[in-house]
Amino acid sequence: MIEHKDGLAWIATEADGPEHFYLVFGQGVTPRELAICLGAPEDSPVLDAATIEAIDDALPPWGRNAPNIGRIGDAGNGWSFCLLPCTFVGAFGAESLPPEPTARLTRMIDIDDTGMDPANVGYSHDDTFVWGWFDGEPHEGGAQPDLFTDRLRALGLPPLPAGDEDPDEVIEAAYDRQYELVYQVLSEHFGIGLPRDAVAGNTLPGMVCEPRELRYPVYAPAPDGRLQRTGTRTEPNPRWVDLRAHGFDM
């Protein structure tokens, strides 16, 4: 049963769906708690749509100093969602440590769509990677790679064109249809959805999903000459510094 009336299949269409995004669904947490799981400081406020628009005007989303603001909401059936820019993946830098987890997600679905490659879809349960979809097939590393195979076949999952001679529009249409069905199956199985009008109209509230300080590991030589981690240092996150510099005191 799909509790959320809009479902998920619509995000695969170019006209209505978000472009270049990282979308996370978490079960058993509120929207605010999900944003905190993704790096938002625990004491940071939930921003209304007007404030987010003002931040976007001051620090355009395509700029390097733009904060990672996740639009949050109720996905139905005990799930919450957080819709982030695709640049959020790896946003903290290769050298920094990821934010320390503040809550545990019983189940999590994440969709990374950069617009340059096929979307990378993953489903995890109790920290175990269960199932994923990328480039026309399930991830082999999932604990249950065939979890949705029968459902997708029953819906008429189209094969991807086998040759490079196929026109781009034929290849794109096949990908679009595949992801439309993948999202439909996820929506039906978990009873979740994404609010179409609110996403299209940019009316969702949001949170800055970045810590105010970035953590970096500290290393020192061990007796055997190899480096070992001895501690952690912190530095102000430049994106929060820029927010304050533009008058956003959060």
C-alpha positions in Angstrom: 0.0 0.0 0.0 1.4 3.4 -1.0 0.5 5.7 1.9 1.9 8.8 0.2 -0.4 9.7 -2.7 2.4 10.9 -5.1 4.6 7.8 -4.9 8.1 7.9 -6.4 7.8 7.0 -10.1 7.2 10.6 -11.1 10.8 11.6 -10.2 12.1 9.7 -13.2 10.4 12.1 -15.7 12.3 15.1 -16.9 9.4 17.5 -16.7 8.4 16.9 -13.1 11.3 15.2 -11.3 14.2 16.9 -9.5 17.4 17.2 -11.4 20.9 16.4 -10.1 20.0 15.3 -6.6 20.8 13.1 -3.6 17.6 11.8 -2.0 17.6 9.9 1.3 14.6 8.1 2.9 14.9 7.0 6.5 12.5 4.9 8.5 11.9 5.4 12.2 13.1 9.1 12.4 11.4 12.4 12.0 12.4 14.6 9.0 14.5 16.8 11.4 16.2 13.8 12.9 17.0 12.5 9.4 18.7 15.8 8.5 20.7 15.6 11.7 21.8 12.1 10.7 23.1 13.6 7.5 25.2 16.2 9.2 22.9 19.0 10.3 23.9 20.3 13.8 21.4 19.2 16.5 20.7 22.7 17.5 20.2 24.1 14.0 16.8 25.5 13.0 14.4 24.2 10.4 14.4 26.8 7.6 11.3 27.9 5.9 11.1 28.1 2.1 11.6 31.9 2.1 14.8 31.7 4.1 16.2 29.0 1.8 15.4 31.2 -1.2 17.2 34.1 0.4 20.3 31.8 1.1 20.2 30.6 -2.5 20.1 34.2 -3.7 23.1 35.1 -1.6 25.0 31.9 -2.1 23.8 30.3 -5.4 23.4 26.5 -5.2 25.9 26.1 -8.0 28.6 28.0 -6.2 31.5 26.3 -4.3 30.6 28.0 -1.1 26.9 27.1 -1.2 25.7 25.1 1.9 24.2 21.7 1.5 20.5 22.4 2.3 18.3 19.4 2.5 14.6 19.8 1.9 12.8 17.6 4.4 9.4 16.1 4.9 7.2 13.1 5.6 7.4 10.3 3.1 4.6 8.3 4.6 4.4 4.9 6.4 6.8 5.9 9.1 9.5 7.2 6.7 11.0 10.7 6.3 12.9 12.1 3.4 15.7 14.6 2.8 16.3 15.9 -0.7 19.8 17.3 -1.2 21.9 18.6 -4.1 24.0 15.8 -5.7 27.2 17.6 -4.6 26.3 16.5 -1.0 27.9 13.1 -1.7 31.6 13.6 -0.7 30.8 17.2 0.3 33.0 17.0 3.4 36.1 16.3 1.4 38.3 13.2 1.1 40.5 14.2 4.1 37.7 15.0 6.6 35.8 12.6 8.8 32.1 12.0 8.2 29.7 13.4 10.7 29.3 11.3 13.8 26.0 9.5 13.7 23.3 10.8 16.0 20.6 8.2 15.4 20.2 4.8 13.8 18.1 4.3 10.7 16.3 1.0 10.7 15.9 1.1 7.0 17.4 3.6 4.5 17.0 4.2 0.8 19.3 6.6 -1.0 19.3 7.7 -4.6 22.3 9.6 -6.1 21.5 11.2 -9.5 24.3 13.4 -10.8 22.8 13.8 -14.2 26.0 12.6 -15.8 25.6 8.9 -15.0 22.7 6.6 -14.4 21.2 7.1 -10.9 22.7 4.9 -8.2 20.0 3.5 -5.9 20.6 1.6 -2.7 18.5 0.0 0.1 20.0 -0.9 3.5 18.5 -2.5 6.5 20.2 -2.4 10.0 23.4 -1.2 8.4 23.4 -4.0 5.8 23.4 -3.2 2.1 20.5 -5.3 0.9 19.7 -4.2 -2.7 20.8 -1.6 -5.2 20.3 -0.7 -8.8 22.8 0.9 -11.3 23.2 1.0 -15.0 20.4 -1.5 -15.9 20.9 -4.2 -13.3 21.0 -4.9 -9.5 24.2 -4.4 -7.6 26.0 -7.7 -7.2 27.2 -6.7 -3.7 23.7 -6.5 -2.2 22.7 -9.2 0.3 19.5 -9.8 -1.8 20.3 -8.8 -5.4 17.1 -10.4 -6.7 14.8 -8.9 -4.1 12.7 -7.0 -6.7 13.6 -8.9 -9.9 10.2 -10.7 -10.2 8.2 -7.4 -9.6 10.3 -5.5 -12.2 9.9 -8.3 -14.8 6.1 -8.4 -14.2 6.0 -4.6 -14.9 7.8 -5.1 -18.2 11.2 -3.8 -17.3 12.8 -3.0 -20.7 16.3 -4.1 -21.6 18.9 -1.5 -22.3 20.0 -1.1 -25.9 22.9 -3.4 -26.5 24.7 -1.4 -29.3 26.3 2.0 -29.4 24.6 2.6 -32.8 21.3 3.2 -31.1 20.2 6.9 -31.0 20.7 8.8 -27.8 16.9 9.3 -27.4 16.3 5.6 -27.6 18.9 4.9 -24.9 17.6 7.7 -22.7 14.0 6.5 -23.0 15.0 3.0 -21.9 16.9 4.3 -18.9 14.0 6.6 -18.0 11.5 3.7 -18.1 13.8 1.5 -16.1 14.1 4.0 -13.3 10.5 4.8 -13.4 9.7 1.2 -12.7 12.4 0.9 -10.1 11.0 3.9 -8.2 7.5 2.5 -8.6 8.5 -0.8 -7.0 10.3 0.9 -4.1 7.3 3.1 -3.5 4.8 0.2 -3.6 7.0 -2.1 -1.4 7.7 0.5 1.3 4.6 2.6 1.0 6.6 5.8 0.5 6.5 8.8 -1.8 7.8 12.3 -2.5 5.4 15.3 -2.5 5.3 16.4 -6.2 3.8 19.9 -5.8 6.0 20.8 -2.9 9.2 19.7 -4.7 8.3 21.4 -7.9 7.3 24.5 -6.2 10.3 24.7 -3.8 8.0 25.1 -0.9 9.5 22.4 1.4 11.3 23.4 4.6 14.9 22.4 5.0 18.1 22.3 7.1 21.7 22.9 6.4 23.1 19.3 6.4 26.6 20.1 7.3 28.4 20.3 10.7 29.6 23.7 11.8 33.0 22.3 12.3 34.8 19.7 10.1 36.8 17.0 11.8 40.2 15.8 10.6 42.2 12.9 11.8 45.7 13.6 13.4 48.5 11.1 12.7 51.9 10.6 14.3 54.7 8.1 13.6 54.4 4.8 15.5 57.5 2.9 16.9 57.6 0.8 13.7 57.8 4.0 11.5 54.2 3.7 10.2 51.7 6.5 10.8 49.0 5.9 13.4 46.0 8.0 14.2 46.5 9.8 17.5 43.5 12.1 17.7 41.2 14.5 15.9 41.4 18.2 15.1 38.5 20.5 14.1 38.3 23.5 11.8 35.4 25.9 11.1 33.3 24.7 8.2 33.8 27.5 5.5 30.2 27.1 4.3 28.9 28.0 7.8 31.4 30.9 7.9 30.0 32.2 4.6 26.4 31.9 5.9 27.3 34.1 8.9 29.2 36.5 6.7 26.0 37.0 4.6 24.0 37.7 7.7 22.4 34.3 8.3 23.0 33.7 12.0 21.9 30.2 12.6 
